[in-house]
Amino acid sequence: MSDLSDMLKFESEKHQDILLWNYRDTFFNLSLKEVLFLRWVSTSCPNAEFVFKGDDDVFVNTHHLLNYLNSLSGNKAKDLFIGDVIHNAGTHRDKKLKYYIPEVVYTGVYPPYAGGGGFLYSGHLVLRLYNVTDQVLLYSIDDVYTGMCLQKLGLAPERQRLQDI
């Protein structure tokens, strides 16, 4: 076992803060990673009030974020899903592009979805999102896939640039 593997094993055993699943971690498996994350939050953090999912290069002003969350009414907080929402986006048909999607896979316009560096949603929504993943085929673009799951629940993400909070 390598030094890195030993250190990761030690970290995981001591702090239980490493999520490790048996699949190839590639760009095209990000939706699978999202489903597994939702399952983990549902089972390991069932009382979480909110979940922030962000890229590793995103700065979060936690003070402003907590002030924002504390200002929400209970009703608004229940189905909260905010981020930099993209509307009326279509598929890319150029095979050279990272987000290329063949017509046989998807046609039409994507549902609204939160793209970019991250999004924030309520803990109440976690289990509902996880449960609906059984009804939505995995899609290679994880942000779009999450938008598809929200659409299946009859919800849409709300536009709120997290860096503006």
Secondary structure, 3 states (H helix, E strand, C coil): CCHHHHHHHHHHHHHCCCCCCCCCCCHHHHHHHHHHHHHHHHHHCCCCCEEEEECCCCCCCHHHHHHHHHHCCHHHHHCCEEEEEECCCECECCCCCCCECCCCCCCCECCCEEEEEEEEEEHHHHHHHHHHHHHCCCCCCHHHHHHHHHHHCCCCCEECCHHHC
